[in-house]
Structure formats: C-alpha cells, structure tokens
Amino acid sequence: MKITGLRTRRVHIPFEVPIGTSIHRIEGVSGLLVWLDTDEGITGESYLWAIGQHRLPVLDAIVRMLGERQIGRDPRDTTARFDEMWGEINFLGHKGVSLFGIAAIDWACWDILGQSLGVSVSRLLGRRRDRVRAYASGGLWASMTIDALQVQAKDFVAQGFKAVKMRIGKPDIGEDIERVAAVRDAIGPDIDLMADANQGLSVTHAIRLGRRLEEFGLVWFEEPVQAYDLEGSARVAAEIDTPIASGETEYGRYGFRDMLERKSADVLMPDLERVGGVTEWVRVAAMAAAHDVPVSPHIFSEHSLQLCGAVSNVTYSEHMPWFAPLFQEGMEMANGDILIPDRPGFGFHFDPDAIGRYALA
C-alpha cells in the first residue's frame, strides 16, 4: 500500500454564545480536516483545531509540507513514517506547529492501518477496556454567572455525567471560592469535580487559591500557571494536596519527560495534535505509567477514545462536544462512561453535509 495524495479542508464552527476562560474569549472553533489517500482505496482521516480562523493557513502549510513528502510511502509503517517526519522538522524544531503537522499525518496513518486490517486502533494497541469515565467539559465557563453555573451543572448531572469540570481564574480568590462552592452545592458530594485555571494565575495566587479549594474535594486543579513554567507548576503541586493536572500545551515525549522529572504535574494531559499524534501519545502514556502517573487526553474526544481503550493508566476522558457536528457517528454514554467504539480505524468519519455547512472559502 502506498500514499497517493493529501487533501485538506478548513472549517469553522461558530458558538451561539461566546465563552470565556481566565485568558480566552472564544466565539467559535476552527479546524483543518485532513484526508490521506492510498492506492488501495483506503483513506485515513484526521484533523487539527485552533482558536481563530487566521491560524489555519499555518497548520495547512505544515501538514502539506510533511504529508506531501510521504507520498509513495506505506502508511501502515507508522513508526517509520513518524521517524521520517521527526527528522524532517529538525530544522524547524521539535516543538510548536511542527508537531501539529506530524500529528495530522501520523494519526491518519493509524486510521489507515486499522481500516486495512478491519480492526480498531485500540485493538492495534492492545485493547484494555471498552468504556472510560467521562467528565463534562463543554460548559461551566468563567464567563458565566453563578446562577447559570448551577443550572448547567445540574443539567450535566441530569444527562448522566458523574464528573464535571469548571473554569476558574478570577482576579479575586474569594470570587473563585464562591463559584466552586456553588457548583459543588449544585452537583452534591458524589459527583467528581475538576477546576481549570487555563494558565491564568501566578504561582503565589495559585497556591493560595489551591489551599482554599481543598475543602471541595477536587479531582484535580488544572493548569494553574503558564504551561511553560514547569518550575512554578511544581511549586504549586508541592504546596497543595489537590493533584495538579497539566500537559495539554506540552510538545512531544521530551517535553513530558521534563514534566515528570520536575514533578510539575500529578496528572498528564497529552493533546493529540501538540504531542505529535498517536505514536508519540502512546510513548508519553507509557513513560507516565513508568512513573505511576495517570494520564487523561485533552480535547479530540471522539478519537482519543481509542487511546483510552488501550492505555492502562488513563483515568478520565474529556467529553468536549465542540467538533461532534463534523462526524457521522456520535459518542455513546452509559452510566457516566463513554463507550469506546470497536469499529475499524478510529471509528469516526467526517460527514460531507456538515463539512459543507462549516467549510471556509
């Protein structure tokens, strides 16, 4: 089997109401859809995402630069394809947008491999489970009022979620405490609660806030400080009892090795596009397992399920509905868990009608 071509399409999904975190105001999400074609009629799919349509041309350029150099190669040799692309980006660097490009091609190659054998990617990796605990992540924004937070938190529980995540990071610690208390009151003591500061705090602020939040029994305190401040994150982790979760903005196995060595997080959150795709995501998860550190994938909810199905140290999967409209298939839930599909490849396919609705010129 040989790769014969690469196709991309830019899309944008607007939100009905803009949302806010401690550092973002988001009016919609943009994506670069990727198809990798082969001479045997099998096509692999993947996608990258960004906040802002203006960033998509950069993603398109790196995907094309790397993908077009793989034409004529066998996509089923996933390690070989990854290593070739890893060498190709030496001049550009092994962090940042270079890893996005590798991820799109690597991910599509794994999709092709699974389809060619008629098995899911989780089977290829060694399936461990058929479901994973979900946490609702598509709400409870920092821009919402306390009343709205409570209404939405109760709605998530009514939908069957056993875990929810809220965004914090207000300038006033007291305001964050009030908001977390309100959500905890709304969901009760038996629903798992996470809080995400989206890198919006200083180290001192994060420590003071983290200590005050301990009474609410958080599963984790996510990205309290800037992602590049590994030392600062380690200081926060050492000073509070609540586990620190981070890593969604880290790149490749070497970045995660630094996180593990510095003890900057208690839970690692590799992101499919930033870590470099399936090949590198699995390496990071295995490295974390060797340190008895759990992992939880960031975004890419549909496709990350296959990784959750095979990796032993996964604890939760993020249920983010942003890109669900793009797919023919939907995620299925039961008793607070997302069911992991066992369809060939990743088991999700772009919906042509949806692409038409959201496509950019």
C-alpha positions as CSV (number, residue, x, y, z in Angstrom):
1,M,0.0,0.0,0.0
2,K,1.2,3.5,-0.9
3,I,0.1,7.0,0.0
4,T,-1.1,8.7,-3.2
5,G,-2.4,12.0,-2.1
6,L,-3.2,14.5,0.7
7,R,-6.3,16.7,0.9
8,T,-7.3,19.3,3.4
9,R,-10.3,21.5,4.1
10,R,-10.7,24.4,6.5
11,V,-13.8,24.7,8.6
12,H,-15.2,27.0,11.4
13,I,-17.9,26.1,13.9
14,P,-19.4,29.3,15.5
15,F,-20.8,29.3,19.0
16,E,-24.3,30.6,19.7
17,V,-22.9,32.4,22.7
18,P,-19.2,33.3,23.2
19,I,-17.4,31.6,26.1
20,G,-14.7,32.8,28.4
21,T,-11.8,31.4,30.4
22,S,-9.3,33.2,32.5
23,I,-7.3,34.0,29.3
24,H,-9.6,33.5,26.3
25,R,-12.7,34.8,24.8
26,I,-13.8,32.2,22.3
27,E,-16.5,32.8,19.7
28,G,-16.1,29.5,17.8
29,V,-13.6,26.9,16.9
30,S,-11.7,26.4,13.7
31,G,-10.4,23.2,12.2
32,L,-8.2,21.8,9.4
33,L,-9.7,18.5,8.2
34,V,-7.1,16.1,6.7
35,W,-7.5,13.1,4.3
36,L,-4.6,10.8,3.4
37,D,-5.4,8.8,0.3
38,T,-3.9,5.4,-0.7
39,D,-3.7,3.3,-3.9
40,E,-5.9,0.6,-2.3
41,G,-8.9,2.9,-1.9
42,I,-8.5,3.4,1.9
43,T,-8.4,6.9,3.2
44,G,-7.2,8.0,6.6
45,E,-8.8,11.0,8.3
46,S,-7.6,13.4,11.0
47,Y,-8.0,17.0,11.9
48,L,-6.3,19.8,13.8
49,W,-8.0,22.7,15.6
50,A,-7.3,26.2,16.6
51,I,-8.9,29.2,18.2
52,G,-9.2,31.6,15.3
53,Q,-9.6,31.1,11.6
54,H,-6.5,33.2,10.9
55,R,-4.3,30.4,12.3
56,L,-5.5,27.7,9.9
57,P,-3.2,28.6,7.0
58,V,-0.2,27.9,9.2
59,L,-1.5,24.5,10.1
60,D,-2.3,23.8,6.5
61,A,1.2,24.7,5.3
62,I,3.0,22.4,7.8
63,V,0.6,19.5,7.1
64,R,1.2,19.8,3.4
65,M,5.0,20.2,3.8
66,L,5.2,17.0,5.8
67,G,2.4,15.0,4.2
68,E,3.4,15.5,0.6
69,R,6.9,14.2,1.3
70,Q,5.2,10.9,2.5
71,I,3.6,10.3,-0.9
72,G,4.7,6.9,-2.2
73,R,5.4,5.6,1.3
74,D,3.5,2.8,3.1
75,P,1.2,4.4,5.7
76,R,0.9,1.2,7.6
77,D,4.6,1.5,8.7
78,T,3.6,4.1,11.3
79,T,6.9,4.2,13.2
80,A,8.9,4.7,10.0
81,R,6.6,7.5,8.9
82,F,6.8,9.2,12.3
83,D,10.6,8.9,12.4
84,E,11.0,10.4,8.9
85,M,8.8,13.3,9.8
86,W,10.7,13.8,13.1
87,G,13.9,14.1,11.2
88,E,12.3,16.4,8.7
89,I,11.4,19.0,11.4
90,N,14.9,19.2,12.8
91,F,15.5,22.5,11.1
92,L,12.2,23.9,12.3
93,G,12.3,22.5,15.8
94,H,10.6,19.7,17.8
95,K,8.0,21.9,19.5
96,G,5.1,24.0,18.3
97,V,3.4,23.9,15.0
98,S,5.9,21.3,13.6
99,L,4.4,18.7,16.0
100,F,0.9,19.6,14.8
101,G,1.9,18.7,11.3
102,I,3.4,15.3,12.3
103,A,0.2,14.6,14.4
104,A,-2.1,15.0,11.4
105,I,-0.2,12.6,9.2
106,D,0.6,10.1,11.9
107,W,-3.0,10.0,13.1
108,A,-4.3,9.4,9.5
109,C,-1.7,6.6,9.0
110,W,-3.0,4.8,12.1
111,D,-6.6,5.2,10.8
112,I,-5.5,3.6,7.5
113,L,-3.7,0.8,9.3
114,G,-6.8,-0.1,11.4
115,Q,-9.1,0.0,8.3
116,S,-6.7,-2.1,6.3
117,L,-6.8,-4.8,8.9
118,G,-10.5,-4.4,9.8
119,V,-9.8,-3.6,13.5
120,S,-10.0,-0.6,15.7
121,V,-6.9,1.4,16.7
122,S,-7.4,0.3,20.3
123,R,-7.2,-3.3,19.1
124,L,-3.9,-2.5,17.3
125,L,-2.5,-1.0,20.5
126,G,-3.8,-3.8,22.7
127,R,-7.4,-3.1,23.9
128,R,-7.7,-2.7,27.7
129,R,-11.3,-1.5,28.2
130,D,-14.5,-0.8,26.3
131,R,-15.5,2.3,28.3
132,V,-13.9,5.2,30.1
133,R,-15.2,7.6,32.8
134,A,-16.2,10.9,31.1
135,Y,-16.1,14.4,32.5
136,A,-18.3,17.1,31.1
137,S,-16.1,19.8,29.7
138,G,-18.3,21.8,27.4
139,G,-19.5,24.3,29.9
140,L,-19.2,25.9,33.3
141,W,-17.2,28.7,31.8
142,A,-15.5,31.6,33.7
143,S,-17.7,34.0,31.8
144,M,-20.9,32.5,33.3
145,T,-22.9,33.8,36.3
146,I,-23.2,31.7,39.4
147,D,-26.8,31.1,38.8
148,A,-26.0,29.9,35.2
149,L,-23.2,27.7,36.6
150,Q,-25.6,26.0,38.9
151,V,-28.2,25.4,36.3
152,Q,-25.7,23.9,33.8
153,A,-24.0,21.8,36.5
154,K,-27.3,20.2,37.4
155,D,-28.1,19.7,33.7
156,F,-24.8,17.8,33.2
157,V,-25.7,15.5,36.1
158,A,-29.2,15.0,34.7
159,Q,-27.6,14.0,31.4
160,G,-25.8,11.2,33.3
161,F,-22.3,12.6,33.9
162,K,-20.5,11.5,37.0
163,A,-17.8,14.1,36.7
164,V,-17.8,17.8,35.5
165,K,-15.1,20.4,35.0
166,M,-15.5,24.2,35.6
167,R,-13.2,27.1,34.7
168,I,-11.8,29.4,37.4
169,G,-9.1,32.0,37.5
170,K,-10.8,35.2,38.6
171,P,-8.5,38.0,40.0
172,D,-10.2,37.8,43.3
173,I,-9.7,34.4,45.2
174,G,-12.9,34.9,47.1
175,E,-14.9,35.0,43.8
176,D,-13.4,31.7,42.7
177,I,-14.2,30.1,46.0
178,E,-17.8,31.3,45.8
179,R,-18.2,29.9,42.3
180,V,-16.6,26.5,43.1
181,A,-18.8,26.3,46.3
182,A,-21.9,27.0,44.2
183,V,-21.1,24.2,41.7
184,R,-20.3,21.7,44.4
185,D,-23.6,22.6,46.1
186,A,-25.4,22.1,42.8
187,I,-23.9,18.7,42.0
188,G,-23.6,17.3,45.5
189,P,-20.7,15.4,47.1
190,D,-20.8,12.3,45.0
191,I,-20.1,13.9,41.6
192,D,-16.4,14.3,40.7
193,L,-15.4,18.0,40.2
194,M,-12.4,19.4,38.4
195,A,-11.3,23.0,38.2
196,D,-9.3,24.5,35.3
197,A,-7.5,27.9,35.6
198,N,-6.3,27.8,32.0
199,Q,-2.8,29.1,32.9
200,G,-4.3,32.3,34.2
201,L,-2.7,32.6,37.7
202,S,0.7,33.5,39.3
203,V,2.4,30.8,41.4
204,T,1.6,32.6,44.7
205,H,-2.0,33.1,43.7
206,A,-2.4,29.5,42.6
207,I,-1.0,28.2,45.9
208,R,-3.3,30.4,48.0
209,L,-6.3,29.5,45.9
210,G,-5.4,25.8,45.8
211,R,-5.3,25.6,49.6
212,R,-8.7,27.2,49.8
213,L,-10.1,24.8,47.3
214,E,-9.1,21.7,49.1
215,E,-12.3,21.6,51.1
216,F,-14.3,21.0,47.9
217,G,-12.6,17.7,47.2
218,L,-11.4,18.5,43.6
219,V,-10.2,15.6,41.5
220,W,-7.6,18.0,40.1
221,F,-6.6,21.6,39.8
222,E,-5.7,22.1,36.1
223,E,-3.1,24.4,34.6
224,P,-2.9,26.8,37.5
225,V,0.1,28.7,35.9
226,Q,1.6,29.2,32.5
227,A,2.3,25.9,30.8
228,Y,6.0,26.7,30.2
229,D,6.6,27.4,33.8
230,L,7.4,23.9,34.9
231,E,9.2,25.0,38.0
232,G,6.2,27.2,39.0
233,S,3.8,24.3,38.5
234,A,6.0,22.0,40.5
235,R,5.9,24.6,43.4
236,V,2.1,24.6,43.3
237,A,2.0,20.8,43.2
238,A,4.3,20.6,46.2
239,E,2.3,23.1,48.3
240,I,-1.2,21.8,48.0
241,D,-2.9,18.4,48.4
242,T,-5.1,18.6,45.3
243,P,-3.5,16.9,42.3
244,I,-2.2,19.2,39.6
245,A,-3.2,18.3,36.0
246,S,-1.3,19.8,33.1
247,G,0.3,18.9,29.7
248,E,-2.3,19.9,27.1
249,T,0.2,22.6,25.9
250,E,3.3,20.4,26.0
251,Y,5.0,19.0,23.0
252,G,6.5,15.5,22.4
253,R,7.9,13.0,24.7
254,Y,10.9,15.2,25.7
255,G,8.6,17.9,27.0
256,F,6.7,15.4,29.1
257,R,10.0,13.9,30.3
258,D,10.8,17.3,31.7
259,M,7.4,17.5,33.4
260,L,7.9,14.1,35.0
261,E,11.5,14.9,36.1
262,R,10.4,18.2,37.6
263,K,7.2,16.8,39.2
264,S,5.3,19.7,37.7
265,A,2.0,17.7,37.5
266,D,0.3,14.8,39.1
267,V,-1.8,14.0,36.1
268,L,-0.5,14.4,32.5
269,M,-2.9,15.6,29.8
270,P,-1.3,14.9,26.4
271,D,-3.1,16.5,23.4
272,L,-3.1,14.6,20.2
273,E,-2.1,17.5,18.0
274,R,0.5,19.0,20.2
275,V,2.1,15.8,21.4
276,G,2.7,14.6,17.8
277,G,-0.1,12.1,17.1
278,V,-0.9,8.6,18.2
279,T,2.7,7.2,18.0
280,E,4.0,9.9,20.4
281,W,0.9,10.0,22.6
282,V,1.3,6.3,23.4
283,R,5.0,6.8,24.2
284,V,4.1,9.6,26.6
285,A,1.5,7.5,28.3
286,A,3.9,4.6,28.7
287,M,6.5,6.9,30.2
288,A,4.0,8.3,32.6
289,A,3.0,4.7,33.6
290,A,6.6,4.0,34.5
291,H,6.4,6.9,37.0
292,D,2.9,5.7,38.2
293,V,1.4,8.9,36.9
294,P,-2.1,8.8,35.4
295,V,-3.0,10.4,32.0
296,S,-6.1,12.0,30.6
297,P,-6.4,13.1,27.0
298,H,-7.1,16.7,26.1
299,I,-9.9,17.5,23.6
300,F,-10.2,15.4,20.4
301,S,-12.8,13.5,22.4
302,E,-14.0,11.1,19.7
303,H,-10.6,10.0,18.5
304,S,-8.9,9.9,21.9
305,L,-11.3,7.2,22.9
306,Q,-9.2,4.6,21.0
307,L,-6.1,5.6,23.1
308,C,-8.2,5.4,26.3
309,G,-9.2,1.9,25.2
310,A,-5.6,0.7,25.2
311,V,-3.7,2.6,27.8
312,S,-3.7,1.2,31.3
313,N,-3.1,4.5,33.2
314,V,-6.0,6.5,31.8
315,T,-8.4,7.8,34.5
316,Y,-10.9,10.1,32.7
317,S,-11.7,11.2,29.2
318,E,-12.7,14.7,28.3
319,H,-16.2,15.0,26.8
320,M,-15.9,18.1,24.7
321,P,-18.8,18.4,22.1
322,W,-17.2,21.2,20.0
323,F,-16.4,19.0,17.0
324,A,-19.2,16.5,17.3
325,P,-21.2,18.1,14.4
326,L,-18.4,17.2,12.0
327,F,-18.9,13.4,12.3
328,Q,-21.4,10.9,11.0
329,E,-21.1,8.9,14.2
330,G,-21.7,10.2,17.8
331,M,-20.2,9.3,21.1
332,E,-22.4,7.0,23.2
333,M,-22.6,7.2,27.0
334,A,-23.7,4.8,29.7
335,N,-23.7,5.4,33.5
336,G,-21.3,8.2,33.2
337,D,-18.9,6.5,30.9
338,I,-18.2,7.0,27.2
339,L,-18.4,3.7,25.3
340,I,-15.2,3.1,23.2
341,P,-16.2,2.0,19.7
342,D,-14.6,-1.1,18.2
343,R,-15.1,0.0,14.6
344,P,-12.1,-0.2,12.1
345,G,-9.6,2.6,12.5
346,F,-10.7,5.4,14.7
347,G,-14.4,4.6,14.0
348,F,-15.4,8.2,13.3
349,H,-15.8,9.7,9.8
350,F,-16.4,13.2,8.6
351,D,-19.9,14.0,7.5
352,P,-19.9,15.5,4.0
353,D,-23.1,17.6,4.7
354,A,-21.5,19.0,7.9
355,I,-18.4,19.9,6.0
356,G,-20.4,21.8,3.5
357,R,-22.1,23.7,6.3
358,Y,-19.0,24.7,8.1
359,A,-16.4,24.9,5.3
360,L,-14.5,28.1,4.8
361,A,-13.8,29.6,1.4
